[in-house]
Amino acid sequence: MKWNRGLVVILYATFAAATSVAGGRQISGKRSNPSAACFEAQQQLGEAVVDTLPLNQTVVELNWSQTCVQEPYCIISPTDAQHVSEAIKIIKSHNVKFATRSGGHSPNPGWSSIGKEGILIDMSKFNQVSLSGDGQVASIGPGLRWGQVTSVLEQQGAAVVGGRLPDVGVGGLILGGGYHHVSGQYGLAADNVHNFEIVLSDGSIKNANAQENEDLFWALKGGGPNFGIVTRYDLKTIPVGAIWCQLNIYAPGQALEVLDAFTEWQTNGASDLKSTIGLIMGLDTVTVGLLYFEPADQPEAFRPFYDLEPLQVAIPPTNATLSFLNEVLGGAFPFTPLRHDYRGISSRIDGNTTKEVYQHWVERALAVRESTGASQIFGIQHVPSELAKQGVAKGGNPLGIPEEDQLWWTTLVDWEDATQDDVVRSVSIETENYWLQLGEERGLRIPFLYMNDASRDQNPIATYGAENVNRLKQIAKKYDPTEFFQKLQYGGFLLSKA
Ligand SMILES: Cc1cc2nc3c(=O)[nH]c(=O)nc-3n(C[C@H](O)[C@H](O)[C@H](O)COP(=O)(O)OP(=O)(O)OC[C@H]3O[C@@H](n4cnc5c(N)ncnc54)[C@H](O)[C@@H]3O)c2cc1C
């Protein structure tokens, strides 16, 4: 037993005095007291749920990016919504900072991790998947990763709109929207939520869906971690059968030709919503995944690519499954204990601009690799107007994505040394600025910024449009009147900063 009950009173008083943290945005004048909160949580929820010092390092280190790994005062790993409710009440009563972590895939420091000043709520034990009797709704825990969800559902002949990579977590992805291969056909993952089970700041456990707490339902479809801790997502299933796919690897010297083919697909082929392309432009290779969501033979939509000779056909044309795609993509992004960042921007489609920005990026990324060893990728996600229309048709969301064809640029950056954070991150920051400059000059600018690609200094919620932001703030005020999630949540894309 980690707490000797005979010494508890003395330790409690000593720790409480030694570790009280004053100041910060707190919800009452009471001093923050993580040790008292951790003690009370362990007494109430048990040692299996609340881990105190010395912490289990495997759980501490679950964040994908080293930019996020921190030692909290204690870790609460609830197994059901009632535990989350108790945890919230205790955290609130001791005025302690906290962070919630599901898959831990955000690379933004402090979004899903916290240091000694607070408590980590680790949702990894919410790892159940179940399918309704009629197969129409899949209930999934936020602590799952998309690879697990995809494979369990596939064994039961079902699929959902979710994440494209197996290690990425369920919890954060849906609250940011959730862009999937099939989002052109079905909208974002959040648009396909039937019901959110959520614990509010007063500890109450609620459902948010089209009939119950409808305003909260709307807000959760992209509004981030501002309203409560989600303990279950009920997702509408979608029909997915065999998927035609081919994976080609090109040389960096072919990058501009690949971008020409990609733009041609965006302007012509992509109107066939069954077609989608994963484009990952690295510094040594350019990878193109052609995906067609139906069994097929050389779909016409990808015509611009058929004349482009790849260095290597990594996966010859084949009819595959979502799990297979997950595995292939997972292999391309292995879990490595490095520092990571991502960044995003949206733009109207213009091939010349994409190529100019790519050239700007590659020159800088190569130079920074030379001095730091940092590896970076340049990715373009095609967003057909139908994606936004699906969101509206399925009840609406707060994102304010314009109903026009567009692209969401993203970059993933990996490096080792914390002293090089600024120089490494400068490449993506400069690239974003260049997109913005060209976008303004050429009338290509789309203000919307996708939360799941946004870096720590970006402000996605502020781009949702004034009306949506005001509505989100009203809804937050209604469901979290004490501003618990704004004041005690350690990081995240918070409405109070939008
Ligand atoms: C390699 C890679 C691939 C990716 N692929 C995709 C993709 O295909 N599509 C896409 O849309 N995005 C993608 N993303 C982005 C990803 O969706 C976000 O990083 C997302 O935040 C990850 O969710 P998580 O649960 O792992 O995050 P976490 O780091 O655990 O959490 C992220 C944020 O959500 C909050 N949060 C987490 N769980 C809960 C909860 N249950 N209740 C309330 N708040 C919660 C956290 O507090 C934090 O603010 C990818 C990211 C990476 C690094």
PDBQT file of the ligand as one rigid body, heavy atoms in Angstrom, charges set to zero:
ROOT
HETATM    1  C1  LIG A 501       0.659  10.538 -36.971  1.00  0.00    +0.000 C 
HETATM    2  C2  LIG A 501      -0.673  11.234 -36.814  1.00  0.00    +0.000 A 
HETATM    3  C3  LIG A 501      -1.741  10.905 -37.636  1.00  0.00    +0.000 A 
HETATM    4  C4  LIG A 501      -2.962  11.554 -37.506  1.00  0.00    +0.000 A 
HETATM    5  N1  LIG A 501      -4.000  11.222 -38.335  1.00  0.00    +0.000 NA
HETATM    6  C5  LIG A 501      -5.162  11.895 -38.237  1.00  0.00    +0.000 A 
HETATM    7  C6  LIG A 501      -6.260  11.595 -39.088  1.00  0.00    +0.000 A 
HETATM    8  O1  LIG A 501      -6.211  10.683 -39.910  1.00  0.00    +0.000 OA
HETATM    9  N2  LIG A 501      -7.381  12.338 -38.979  1.00  0.00    +0.000 N 
HETATM   10  C7  LIG A 501      -7.499  13.339 -38.056  1.00  0.00    +0.000 A 
HETATM   11  O2  LIG A 501      -8.549  13.976 -37.983  1.00  0.00    +0.000 OA
HETATM   12  N3  LIG A 501      -6.492  13.626 -37.218  1.00  0.00    +0.000 NA
HETATM   13  C8  LIG A 501      -5.336  12.938 -37.286  1.00  0.00    +0.000 A 
HETATM   14  N4  LIG A 501      -4.318  13.240 -36.440  1.00  0.00    +0.000 N 
HETATM   15  C9  LIG A 501      -4.496  14.286 -35.425  1.00  0.00    +0.000 C 
HETATM   16  C10 LIG A 501      -5.189  13.701 -34.191  1.00  0.00    +0.000 C 
HETATM   17  O3  LIG A 501      -6.553  13.575 -34.460  1.00  0.00    +0.000 OA
HETATM   18  C11 LIG A 501      -5.021  14.622 -32.976  1.00  0.00    +0.000 C 
HETATM   19  O4  LIG A 501      -3.664  14.640 -32.616  1.00  0.00    +0.000 OA
HETATM   20  C12 LIG A 501      -5.874  14.150 -31.808  1.00  0.00    +0.000 C 
HETATM   21  O5  LIG A 501      -5.799  15.112 -30.785  1.00  0.00    +0.000 OA
HETATM   22  C13 LIG A 501      -5.410  12.805 -31.302  1.00  0.00    +0.000 C 
HETATM   23  O6  LIG A 501      -6.326  12.271 -30.385  1.00  0.00    +0.000 OA
HETATM   24  P1  LIG A 501      -5.763  11.549 -29.072  1.00  0.00    +0.000 P 
HETATM   25  O7  LIG A 501      -6.904  11.016 -28.310  1.00  0.00    +0.000 OA
HETATM   26  O8  LIG A 501      -4.662  10.638 -29.439  1.00  0.00    +0.000 OA
HETATM   27  O9  LIG A 501      -5.161  12.848 -28.379  1.00  0.00    +0.000 OA
HETATM   28  P2  LIG A 501      -4.756  13.290 -26.916  1.00  0.00    +0.000 P 
HETATM   29  O10 LIG A 501      -3.374  13.821 -27.048  1.00  0.00    +0.000 OA
HETATM   30  O11 LIG A 501      -5.006  12.270 -25.892  1.00  0.00    +0.000 OA
HETATM   31  O12 LIG A 501      -5.776  14.494 -26.692  1.00  0.00    +0.000 OA
HETATM   32  C14 LIG A 501      -5.831  15.611 -27.563  1.00  0.00    +0.000 C 
HETATM   33  C15 LIG A 501      -6.754  16.678 -26.959  1.00  0.00    +0.000 C 
HETATM   34  O13 LIG A 501      -8.061  16.152 -26.765  1.00  0.00    +0.000 OA
HETATM   35  C16 LIG A 501      -8.431  16.198 -25.374  1.00  0.00    +0.000 C 
HETATM   36  N5  LIG A 501      -9.124  14.957 -25.053  1.00  0.00    +0.000 N 
HETATM   37  C17 LIG A 501      -8.682  13.703 -25.303  1.00  0.00    +0.000 A 
HETATM   38  N6  LIG A 501      -9.595  12.822 -24.910  1.00  0.00    +0.000 NA
HETATM   39  C18 LIG A 501     -10.627  13.509 -24.396  1.00  0.00    +0.000 A 
HETATM   40  C19 LIG A 501     -11.878  13.120 -23.829  1.00  0.00    +0.000 A 
HETATM   41  N7  LIG A 501     -12.215  11.845 -23.719  1.00  0.00    +0.000 N 
HETATM   42  N8  LIG A 501     -12.717  14.102 -23.396  1.00  0.00    +0.000 NA
HETATM   43  C20 LIG A 501     -12.369  15.405 -23.495  1.00  0.00    +0.000 A 
HETATM   44  N9  LIG A 501     -11.196  15.824 -24.029  1.00  0.00    +0.000 NA
HETATM   45  C21 LIG A 501     -10.338  14.880 -24.479  1.00  0.00    +0.000 A 
HETATM   46  C22 LIG A 501      -7.112  16.309 -24.634  1.00  0.00    +0.000 C 
HETATM   47  O14 LIG A 501      -7.270  16.886 -23.372  1.00  0.00    +0.000 OA
HETATM   48  C23 LIG A 501      -6.295  17.166 -25.588  1.00  0.00    +0.000 C 
HETATM   49  O15 LIG A 501      -6.628  18.529 -25.463  1.00  0.00    +0.000 OA
HETATM   50  C24 LIG A 501      -3.109  12.570 -36.529  1.00  0.00    +0.000 A 
HETATM   51  C25 LIG A 501      -2.044  12.888 -35.689  1.00  0.00    +0.000 A 
HETATM   52  C26 LIG A 501      -0.843  12.232 -35.824  1.00  0.00    +0.000 A 
HETATM   53  C27 LIG A 501       0.277  12.619 -34.925  1.00  0.00    +0.000 C 
ENDROOT
TORSDOF 0
